[in-house]
Amino acid sequence: MTEEKFQKRIDREEKIEPKDWMPEGYRKHLIRQISQHAHSEIIGMQPEGNWISRAPSLRAKMILLAKVQDEAGHGLYLYSACETLGVSRQELVSQLHSGKAKYSSIFNYPTLSWADMGAIGWLVDGAAIVNQVSLQRTSFGPYSRGMVKICKEESFHQRQGYEIMAQMAQGTSEQKAMAQDALNRFWWPSIMMFGPNDSDSPRTGNAMKWKIKRKTNDELRQEFIDKTVNQAEIIGLTIPDKDLKWNDERQHYDFGEMDWDEFWSVVNGNGPCNKQRLNHHKKAHDDGQWVREAAKSYSQKKELIAN
């Protein structure tokens, strides 16, 4: 098959499956994007896992524990989808540990209070949903199908976070101040989750052409801001952006300029928690080596007995 015929399949909205012919650039783009997504889910367990034992009620502990388990499952689905492209799980993890592969910059910020669990659920998972809903229609079949289940669970996570923020905003003055502080710290990193502006995103062209992505970074960011501003107003919190205002002509919110120096610094490994997050993952991976070896040995033993 030629690239021209492949593109015609894409244009006809046909799903591309693992055994189908695909351009090498398409395969490499998918490996980079899906593995980054998987790494983000797994690393994203850390800032929340830190609060499970400190949650303010048994109900809150149960919900947060379930959420962290969901994120582990999301990483599993995504690694599995990535493996269908001919790359091993071991290679994907090695790329993460070496720094070759990236994960979402948002997970390199500290979680300082219980309100941060609300901010992460509401803002971080809210931003993820905006991006992932469109990914349900991505052109690669395993990625598309995996996103259906992930989006359902992320919707629960977003509601759980918003509930925490709403309750704190309606609580004591100290609780409301804590919620506002969490919003102040996570707002800009959340909207930077969508990546650089389209003009500074060289991969966007092919991603849109191959329908791996259905919307650009800037389109997704605008959609998230338009949805979230009203949610903040309902619970009485203030978005920390002095330039934020409704534009009647565009029918969208105008917003301020992001600190791209901070964004690139965090992406390149210099954020508040980059080293901590990666070192923790490396240690957990090394400590779990015996479990993986035991599971593999047990599986081989069962196969021998069966034969």
FIVEXKOL-730625 format. One record per residue: x, y, z of N, C-alpha, C, O in turn. Coordinates in steps of 0.05 Angstrom, whole numbers, plus 32768, in hexadecimal, padded with zeros to 4 digits. Example, Ala and Ser with C-alpha at 12.3 -4.5 7.8 and 13.67 -1.06 7.14 Angstrom:
<pts>
81087F8E809C80F67FA6809C81087FBE809C811D7FBE80A9/81017FD3808E81117FEB808F81028001809D810C801780A1/
</pts>
This chain:
<pts>
80117FE8800080008000800080128019800080278019800C/8009802D7FF2801780477FF1800C805A80067FF680568011/801B806F800C80128083801F7FF9809080157FE880998025/7FF680937FFB7FDE809F7FEF7FC5808E7FF57FB080997FFD/7FC880747FF27FB180627FF87FAB806280167F948060801E/7FC0806380267FBC806480437FAD807D804A7F9A807C805A/7FB48094803F7FA780AD80457F8980AC803D7F7880B7804A/7F84809E80277F68809B801E7F58808B80337F4080918038/7F648077803F7F56806880547F50807B806C7F3B807A8077/7F64808B80737F60809E80897F4A80B180827F3880B68093/7F4980BB806A7F3580CF80627F1980C280617F0580D08064/7F1880A8805D7EFE809A805D7EF58092807A7EE18085807D/7F05809B808D7EFF809680AA7F01807880B17EF4806F80C3/7F12806980A27F17804D80A97F2B804C80C07F3E805B80C1/7F26803A80D27F39803580E87F52802680DE7F4F801380CE/7F69802E80E77F82802080E07F87800C80F77F888014810E/7F8B7FF380F07F8F7FDE81047FAD7FD681047FBB7FDC80F1/7FB77FC981197FD37FC4811C7FE07FB581057FF77FBA80FE/7FD27FA280F97FDE7F9280E37FDB7FA080C87FE67F9680B4/7FCE7FB780C77FCB7FC580AE7FE57FD380A77FF67FD980B8/7FE97FD8808D80017FE780847FFD8004808D7FE7800F808C/8013801080968012802C809E802D803980998042802B809A/802E8053809280488060808F8058805F80A9804C806080BF/8072805E80A78083805D80BE807F807680D08081807580E8/807B808D80C3807680A680D2805D80A480E3805C80AF80F9/8048809780D8802F809480E78034808280FF802A80888115/8042806C80FB80488059811180588067812780528065813F/806D8076811F807E80838133806F809981428072809C815A/805E80A78134804E80BC8141803B80B08156803980BA816C/802F8099814F801D808C8162802C8082817A802380848191/8043807681768053806C818C805A8082819F8058808081B7/806380998194806A80B081A5805280BA81B4805480BE81CC/803B80BD81A6802380C981B4801780B581C8801180BD81DE/8013809C81C08006808981D28018808381EA800E80818201/8032808081E68044807B81FD8045809282108046808F8228/804580AA8205804580C28216802B80C38227802C80CA823E/801580BB821A7FFC80BA82287FFC80A5823E7FF380AA8254/8008808E8238800A8078824C801C808082638015807C827A/8033808C825D804580958272803780A98284803C80A9829C/802780BB8278801A80D08287800680C4829B800480CD82B2/7FF880AF82937FE580A282A57FF3809582BC7FEA809782D3/800A808882B78018807A82CC8026808D82DF8025808A82F7/803480A182D4804180B582E5802C80C582F4803180CD830B/801580C982E8800080D982F47FF480CC830D7FE580D9831C/7FFA80B283127FF180A5832A7FFF80B083437FF480B08359/801780BA833F802880C28356801D80DA8366801B80D8837F/801780F08359800E810783697FF4810283797FEF810E838E/7FE380F0836F7FCA80E9837D7FCE80D383917FC280D383A6/7FDE80BF838A7FE380A9839C7FEE80B283B67FEA80A683CB/7FFD80C883B5800880D583CD7FF380DE83E17FF980E183F9/7FDA80E183D87FC580EC83E97FB080D783F27F9E80DD8401/7FB380BE83E97F9F80AA83F07F9D80A6840E7F8680A68419/7FB380A4841C7FB2809F84397FAB80B884487FA580B78460/7FAB80CF843B7FA680E984497F8B80F584417F84810B844A/7F7B80E784317F6180F184297F5080F584427F5380E78456/7F3E810984417F308111845A7F1980FF84637F0E81038478/7F1280EB84537EFD80D9845B7F0180BE844E7F1080BB843B/7EF380A984587EF5808F844C7EEB808F842F7EF68083841E/7ED5809E842B7EC980A084107EDE80AD83FD7EE280A383E6/7EEB80C284067EFF80CF83F57F1780BD83EF7F2180BD83D9/7F1F80AD84037F34809983FF7F2C808583EA7F3C807F83D8/7F14807A83EC7F0B806683D97F0A807183BD7F12806383AA/7F00808983BA7EFD8095839F7F19809B83937F1D8095837C/7F2B80A583A47F4680AB83997F55809283927F638091837E/7F52807D83A37F5F8064839D7F54805883837F64804E8373/7F3A805A837F7F2E804F83667F39805F834E7F3D80548339/7F3C807983527F46808A833C7F62808383347F698080831C/7F73807F83487F8F807883427F91805C83357FA180588323/7F7F804A833D7F7E803083307F75803383137F8080258301/7F628044830E7F59804982F27F70805282E17F74804A82CA/7F81806482EC7F97806F82DD7FAB805A82D67FB7805A82C0/7FB0804782E97FC1803082E27FB6802082CB7FC4801782B9/7F9B801C82CC7F8E800E82B67F91801C829B7F9580108286/7F8E8037829C7F91804682837FAD804382777FB08040825F/7FC1804482897FDC803F827F7FDF802482727FEC8021825E/7FD28010827E7FD47FF482737FC77FF382587FD37FE88245/7FAF7FFF82557FA27FFF823A7FB4800C82257FB78002820F/7FBF8022822D7FCF8032821A7FE9802582137FF1802581FB/7FF780198226800F800A822080087FF2820E80177FEC81FB/7FF27FE582137FEA7FCF82027FE47FD881E67FEC7FCA81D3/7FD77FEE81E37FD17FF981C87FEC800081BA7FEE7FFC81A2/7FFF800B81C98018801281BD80287FFA81B480367FFA81A0/80267FE481C480357FCC81BD802B7FC081A2803B7FB28195/80137FC5819A80097FBB818180187FC8816980157FBE8152/80277FDD816F80367FEB815A80527FE0815780637FEB8148/80587FCA816680727FBD816380877FC78176809F7FC38171/80807FD3818C80937FDC81A0808C7FCE81BB80757FCB81C1/80A17FC581C9809C7FB681E280977FC881F9809F7FDF81FA/80897FBE820E80857FCC822680A07FD4823380A37FEA823E/80B27FC2823380CD7FC7823F80DA7FDF823180E67FEF823E/80D87FE0821780E47FF6820880D78010820F80E480258211/80BC8010821280AD8028821880B68033823480BA804B8237/80B88021824780C08029826280DD8033826280E380468270/80EE80268253810A802F8251810C804B8245811C805B824E/80FB8051823280FB806C822680F28081823B80FC8097823B/80DF8079824C80D6808B826180ED8090827580F280A7827C/80F9807B827E810F807E82928127808D82888135809A8297/812C808A826E814480988262813E80B5825C815180C58257/812580BD825D811E80D88256811880DD8239811080F38231/811A80C78229811480CA820D80F780CE820880EF80DE81F7/80E680C0821880C980C3821680C080D7822B80CA80D78241/80AC80E7822480A180FB8237808680F28242807A80DF8238/807D81018256806180FD82608057811982658066812D8264/803D811C826C80318136826E803F814782848044813D829A/80448160827D80538172828F8044817682A98050817D82BE/8029817382AA8019817A82C18021816882D9801D817182F0/802B815182D58031813E82EB804C814482F8805481348309/8058815982F08071816182FD806D81788311808181868318/8055817C8319804F8191832D804681838347803A816E8346/804D818F835E804781828378802A8185837F801C81988377/80208172838F80058174839B8008817B83B88010816A83C8/8001819483BF8007819F83DA7FF1819C83EE7FF5819D8406/7FD8819983E47FC1819883F67FAC818583EB7FAE817D83D3/7F98817F83FB7F82816E83F27F73817C83DB7F69816E83C9/7F72819683DB7F6581A583C57F72819E83AA7F6581A08395/7F8C819883AA7F99819183917F8D817883847F8E8175836C/7F82816683957F75814E83897F5C8157837A7F54814B8366/7F4F816C83847F38817783757F418185835C7F3481818347/7F568194835E7F6081A383467F69819083307F6481958319/7F76817A83387F80816783247F68815983177F67815682FE/7F54815183277F3D8144831B7F2E815683097F26814F82F3/7F29816E83127F19818283037F27818C82EB7F1D818C82D5/7F40819682EF7F4F81A382D97F5F819082C87F5D819082B0/7F6F817F82D57F81816E82C67F71815882B77F758154829F/7F5F814B82C67F4F813682B87F3B814382A57F3381388291/7F32815C82AC7F20816A829A7F2E817182807F22816E826B/7F47817982817F56817E82697F5B8164825A7F5A81648241/7F60814F82687F658135825B7F4C812C824C7F4E81228236/7F34813082587F1B8128824B7F17813782317F10812B821C/7F1C815182317F19816182197F2A815582027F21815381EB/7F42814E82097F54814381F57F4C812681ED7F4D811F81D6/7F44811682017F4080FA81FC7F2580F481EF7F2280E081E2/7F12810581F37EF8810181E57EFC810181C77EF180F081B8/7F0D811381BD7F12811481A07F2480FC81987F2280F38181/7F3480F281AB7F4580DB81A47F3480C181A17F3F80AD8197/7F1B80C181AA7F0A80A981A57F0680A581877EFF808F817E/7F0A80BA81787F0780B9815B7F2280B8814C7F2380BC8134/7F3780B3815B7F5280B2814E7F52809B813A7F438088813C/7F64809D81277F64808A81107F6F806F81177F69805B8108/7F7E806C812C7F8A805281337F77804381457F71804C815B/7F6E802B813C7F59801D81497F5D801781677F4C801E8177/7F74800A816F7F788004818B7F78801D819D7F6E801C81B4/7F83803281947F84804B81A37F67805681A67F5F805E81BC/7F59805681907F3D806081907F2C805181A47F1D805C81B3/7F2D803681A27F1C802681B37F24802881D17F12802781E2/7F3E802A81D67F47802D81F27F3D804781FE7F3780488216/7F3A805C81EE7F32807681F87F15807682007F0D80878211/7F04806581F67EE8806481FD7EE5805F821B7ED7806D8229/7EF2804A82247EF1804382417EFF805882527EF5805F8267/7F16806182497F25807582587F15808E825C7F1580998272/7F07809782477EF780B0824A7EE180AD825E7EDB80C0826D/7ED48096825F7EBF809282737ECA8095828F7EBD80A182A0/7EE1808982947EEC808B82AF7EF780A682B57EF580B082CC/7F0380B482A17F0D80CF82A57EF680E282AC7EFA80F682BB/7EDE80DD82A17EC780EE82A77EC080EC82C57EB9810082D2/7EC280D482D07EBE80D082EC7ED380DF82FC7ECD80EC8310/7EEC80DE82F47F0280EB83027EFD810A83027F0281178316/7EF4811482EB7EF0813182EA7EDA813A82FD7EDC814E830B/7EC4812B82FF7EAE813183117EB6812F832E7EAE813F833F/7EC7811B83337ED18117834F7EE2812F83577EDF8139836E/7EF3813983467F038150834C7EF38169834F7EF881798362/7EDF816D833E7ECE818583407EBE818483597EB981998365/7EB6816D83627EA7816A837B7EB8817483937EAE818283A4/7ED1816B83937EE3817483A97EE6819283A97EE4819F83BE/7EEA819E83927EEE81BB83907ED481CA83987ED581DE83A5/7EBD81C0838F7EA481CD83967E9F81CC83B47E9681DF83C0/7EA481B583C07EA081B283DD7EB281C583ED7EAA81D28400/7ECB81C783E47EDE81D883F27ED881F683EE7EDB82068400/7ECF81FC83D67EC7821883D07EAF822183E07EAC823983E5/7E9E820E83E87E86821583F77E8B821184157E7882138425/7EA3820A841D7EAA820484397EB2821D84487EA882338443/7EC5821A845A7ECF823184697EE0824384587EE7823B8441/7EE6825A84617EF7826D84527F138260844D7F1E82658437/7F1D825184607F378244845C7F35822F84477F48822C8437/7F1F822084467F1C820B84327F19821784167F24820D8402/7F0A822D84147F07823A83FA7F22824583F17F28824483D9/7F31825184037F4B825B83FC7F5E824583F27F6E824983E0/7F5B822D83FE7F6B821683F67F64820E83D97F75820783C9/7F49820D83D47F40820683B97F4A821B83A47F528213838F/7F48823483AB7F51824983997F6F824783947F78824C837D/7F7E824183A97F9B823E83A67FA2822783937FB482298382/7F93821183967F9881FA83847F91820183677FA081FA8354/7F7B821083637F74821983487F8A822C833D7F9182298325/7F94823E834E7FA9825083457FC28242833B7FCE82498327/7FC9822D83497FE2821E83437FDF820B832B7FF28207831C/7FC7820083277FC381EC83127FB781F782F97FB681E882E5/7FAD820F82F97FA0821982E17FB2821A82C97FAD820E82B4/7FC8822982CB7FDA822C82B47FE7821282AB7FE8820D8293/7FF1820282BE7FFC81E882B57FE781D682A77FEE81C78295/7FCD81D982AF7FB881C982A37FB381D182867FB081C08275/7FB381EB82817FAE81F382657FC681F082537FC581F0823B/7FDE81ED82607FF681E782517FF881C9824A800881C1823A/7FE681B982577FE6819C82517FE0819782347FE881828229/7FD381A982267FCB81A4820A7FE381A781F87FE181A281E0/7FFA81B08203801281B281F3801681CE81E8800781E081EE/802B81D181D9803281EC81CE801C81F681BB800B81E781B1/801D821081B6800B821B81A2800F820D8187802482038181/7FFA820D81777FFB81FF815D80138208814C801F81F8813E/80198222814E802F822D813E804A82228146805D82228137/804C8217815F8065820C8169806381ED816C807481E2817A/805081E1815F804C81C48161805081B78146803C81B48137/806881AF813F806E81A581248060818B811D805C81858106/8058817B8132804C8161812C802E8163812780218150811E/8022817A812C8005817D812A7FFC8178810D7FE6816C8109/800B818080F98003817D80DE7FFD816180D67FE8815A80CC/8010814F80DB800C813380D57FF7812680E77FE8811580DD/7FF6812E81007FE2812381127FC6812881087FB48117810A/7FC1814080FD7FA7814780F37FA2813A80D87F8C813080D2/7FB7813980C77FB4812C80AD7FAD810F80AF7F9C810580A0/7FBA810180C27FB580E480C67F9E80DF80D97F9780C880DF/7F9180F480E37F7A80F380F57F8180E3810E7F7080D7811B/7F9A80E581167FA280DB81317F9680EF81457F8B80E78159/7F998108813F7F8B811D814F7F758129813E7F77812A8126/7F5F8131814B7F48813C813D7F47815A81417F3A81698132/7F54816481567F548181815C7F71818981637F808179816E/7F7881A2815D7F9381AB81637F9581B281817F8181B4818F/7FAE81B681897FB381BE81A57FA381D781AD7F9781D881C3/7FA481EB819C7F97820481A37F78820181A37F6B820D81B4/7F6D81F181927F5081EC81927F4881DE81AC7F3481E581B8/7F5781CA81B47F5181BB81CC7F5481CD81E57F4381CC81F7/7F6881DD81E57F6D81EF81FC7F55820381FF7F4C82088215/7F4D820E81E87F36822181E97F1D821381F37F0E821F8202/7F1881FB81EA7F0081EC81F27F0081E782107EEC81EA821D/7F1781E0821B7F1A81DB82387F1581F582477F0681F4825B/7F20820B823F7F1D8224824E7F00822D824D7EF582358261/7EF3822B82367ED7823382337EC5822382467EB2822E8251/7ECB820A824A7EBB81F9825B7EC081FF82797EAE81FE8289/7ED98204827F7EE18204829B7EDC821F82A97ED7821F82C1/7EDC8235829A7ED7824F82A77EBC824F82B47EBA825982CB/7EA7824682A77E8C824682B37E8B823382CB7E7D823982DF/7E99821D82CB7E9A820B82E17EA6821982FA7E9C82158310/7EBA822982F67EC78237830C7EB3824C83177EB1824F8330/7EA5825983067E92826E830F7E7C826283207E73826E8334/7E73824A83187E5D823E83277E64823883447E53823C8356/7E7D823083497E85822A83657E93824183727E9D823F8389/7E94825883657E9F827083727EBD827383737EC882808384/7ECB826583607EE88268835F7EF0827983477EE0827C8334/7F08828583487F10829883347F27828C83247F3C8284832F/7F24828C83097F3A828382F87F51829882FA7F4C82B082F6/7F6A828F82FF7F8082A283037F8C82AD82E97FA382A882E2/7F7B82BB82DA7F8482C782C17F7782E282BD7F5F82E482B7/7F8782F782C17F7C831282BF7F73831A82A37F63832C829F/7F7C830B828F7F75831182737F5D8301826A7F5583038253/7F5282F0827B7F3B82DF82747F2282EF82707F1A82FE8283/7F1582EE82597EFC82FC82547EEE82EF823C7EFA82E4822A/7ED382F1823C7EC382E682277EC582F8820E7EC383118210/7EC982EC81F77ECB82FA81DE7EB282F481CE7EAE82DE81C3/7EA0830881CC7E86830481BE7E8A82FD81A07E7C82ED8195/7E9E830A81957EA3830681787EAC82E981727EA382DC815F/7EBE82DF81837EC882C4817F7EB682AE818B7EB782978183/7EA682B7819F7E9582A481AE7EA7829181BE7EA0827981C1/7EBD829B81C77ED0828C81D87EDC829F81EC7EDA82B781E9/7EE9829382017EF882A482147F1382AA82097F21829981FE/7F1B82C3820B7F3782CB82077F4582C682227F3A82C78237/7F5F82BF82207F6E82B982387F8B82C282357F9482C8821F/7F9982C3824C7FB482CD824C7FC882BB82407FC282A48239/7FE182C4823E7FF782B58232800282A28247800782AA825E/8007828A823F8013827682518031827A8254803E82868242/803D8271826A80598273826E8067825C8260806B8247826C/806E826082478079824A8238809582438241809E822C823D/80A48255824D80BE824F825880BB823A826E80CB8227826F/80A7823D827F80A1822A8294809A820F828780A381FA8290/808882108273807F81F78266809781E7825C809981CF8262/80A881F4824C80BE81E5824080D381DC825580DF81C78252/80D681EC826A80E881E4828080DE81CA828D80EE81B88292/80C481C9829280B881B1829E80BA8199828B80C281838293/80B3819D827280B48188825E80D1817D825C80D581658258/80E4818E825E81008186825B810D817B8275812581788276/80FC817782898106816982A1810D817B82B88119817182CC/8106819482B7810E81A782CC80F781B182DD80F981C782E9/80E181A382DE80CA81AB82EE80CE81A5830B80E281998313/80BB81AE831C80BE81AA833980C1818C834180CF81868355/80B4817A833380B4815E833B80BE814A832680BB81328329/80CA8154831080D3814182FB80E4812A830580DE81138301/80F981318314810C811C831D80FE810A8331810380F28330/80EE8115834380E08105835780CD80F1834A80CD80DA8351/80BE80FA833680AA80E8832980B980D2831A80B180BA831D/80CE80D8830C80DB80C482FC80EB80B1830E80EB80998309/80F880BB8322810780A9833580F48096834380FB807F8347/80DC80A0834A80C9808F835880C08078834580BE8061834D/80BC807F832C80B3806B831880C98056831480C4803E8313/80E28060831280F8804D830E80FB803A832580FF80228321/80F98045833E80FB8034835580E5801F835680EA8007835C/80CC8028835180B58015835180B97FFF833B80B37FE88340/80C48008832480C87FF4830F80DE7FE0831780DA7FC88312/80F37FEA832281097FD8832B81007FC5834181067FAE8341/80F17FD0835480E77FC0836B80D37FAB836280D17F96836F/80C67FB0834C80B27F9D834280BD7F88832F80AE7F788324/80D77F89832A80E37F77831780DE7F59831E80D87F49830C/80E07F52833880DC7F37834080BF7F2E833B80BB7F168335/80AC7F40833D80907F398338808C7F32831B807F7F1F8314/80987F43830980957F3D82ED80A27F2382E580977F1482D5/80B97F1E82F180C77F0582EB80B87EED82F580B67ED882E8/80AC7EEF830E809D7ED9831980847ED48309807C7EBD8304/80767EE982FF805E7EE682EF80657ED882D580567EC782CB/807B7EE082C980837ED482AF808A7EB782B380837EA682A3/80987EB182C980A07E9582CE80877E8482D380857E6D82C9/80747E8F82E2805B7E8082E8804C7E7B82CF80417E6582CB/804B7E8F82BD803C7E8C82A480497E768292803B7E668286/80647E76829280727E618282806E7E45828D806B7E32827F/806E7E4482A880697E2A82B6804D7E1F82AF804A7E0782AA/80397E3082B0801E7E2882AA801C7E1E828D800E7E0B8287/802A7E2C827B80297E24825F80367E08825B802C7DF8824B/804C7E03826980597DE9826780477DD3827280467DBD8266/80397DD8828880277DC4829480107DBF828180087DA8827D/80067DD482747FEF7DD182627FF67DC1824A7FE57DB3823E/800F7DC3824280187DB4822980227D988230802A7D89821E/
</pts>
